[in-house]
């Protein structure tokens, strides 16, 4: 069974839902979750594990920087970059 390709919109939606559930605060795709104080830097490691297990990717080396996890939009771009079957939203 073929699954539909990943899109930025689908990942953003899933990540905002995940972040909203985890923080008990509504999170929008462009909200900087670290600058807003919603989460700590320790939560970044949880995000790494969540993204890796959900999207079957490996986040290593230079990708392991806090700027790649600040917003759902940035995380979607990271997943698409690291995913073999990702499709850019403007393609």
C-alpha positions as CSV (number, residue, x, y, z in Angstrom):
1,X,0.0,0.0,0.0
2,X,1.4,3.3,-1.1
3,X,1.3,6.1,1.5
4,X,0.9,9.7,0.4
5,X,4.0,11.8,0.3
6,X,4.9,14.1,3.2
7,X,4.0,17.7,2.8
8,X,5.0,20.7,4.8
9,X,1.4,21.4,5.6
10,X,0.7,17.9,6.9
11,X,3.9,17.9,9.1
12,X,3.1,21.4,10.4
13,X,-0.4,20.3,11.3
14,X,0.8,17.2,13.1
15,X,3.5,19.1,15.0
16,X,1.2,21.9,16.1
17,X,-1.3,19.3,17.4
18,X,1.6,17.5,19.2
19,X,3.0,20.7,20.7
20,X,-0.5,22.0,21.7
21,X,-1.2,18.7,23.4
22,X,2.2,18.6,25.2
23,X,2.2,22.2,26.3
24,X,-1.5,22.5,27.0
25,X,-1.3,25.8,25.0
26,X,-2.4,26.5,21.5
27,X,0.7,26.5,19.2
28,X,0.7,28.0,15.7
29,X,3.1,26.9,12.9
30,X,5.2,30.1,13.3
31,X,5.3,30.2,17.1
32,X,8.8,30.1,18.5
33,X,8.2,27.5,21.3
34,X,11.6,28.2,23.0
35,X,11.5,32.1,22.9
36,X,7.9,32.0,24.3
37,X,9.0,29.9,27.3
38,X,6.5,27.2,26.5
39,X,9.2,24.5,26.5
40,X,12.7,24.1,27.8
41,X,15.9,23.0,26.0
42,X,15.4,19.6,27.5
43,X,12.2,19.3,25.5
44,X,14.2,19.7,22.4
45,X,15.5,16.1,22.9
46,X,12.0,14.9,23.2
47,X,11.2,16.6,19.9
48,X,14.2,14.9,18.2
49,X,13.0,11.5,19.4
50,X,9.4,12.3,18.4
51,X,10.4,13.4,14.9
52,X,12.8,10.5,14.3
53,X,10.2,7.9,15.3
54,X,7.2,9.5,13.6
55,X,8.9,10.3,10.3
56,X,11.6,7.5,10.2
57,X,14.5,10.0,9.9
58,X,17.8,10.4,11.7
59,X,18.6,13.9,13.1
60,X,22.4,14.0,13.5
61,X,25.4,16.2,13.4
62,X,24.7,19.8,12.2
63,X,20.9,19.2,12.1
64,X,21.0,18.9,16.0
65,X,20.7,22.6,16.6
66,X,18.0,24.4,18.5
67,X,17.1,26.6,15.5
68,X,15.8,23.5,13.7
69,X,13.2,23.0,16.4
70,X,11.9,26.5,17.2
71,X,8.7,26.3,15.2
72,X,6.5,23.7,13.7
73,X,7.2,25.2,10.3
74,X,11.0,24.9,10.8
75,X,10.5,21.3,12.0
76,X,8.5,20.5,8.9
77,X,11.3,21.8,6.7
78,X,13.8,19.7,8.6
79,X,11.7,16.5,8.2
80,X,11.3,17.2,4.5
81,X,15.0,17.8,4.1
82,X,15.9,14.5,5.8
83,X,13.1,12.4,4.3
84,X,13.6,10.5,1.1
85,X,10.0,10.8,0.0
86,X,9.3,14.3,1.2
87,X,7.7,16.8,-1.2
88,X,8.2,20.5,-0.8
89,X,5.0,22.5,-0.5
90,X,6.0,24.8,-3.3
91,X,6.9,22.0,-5.8
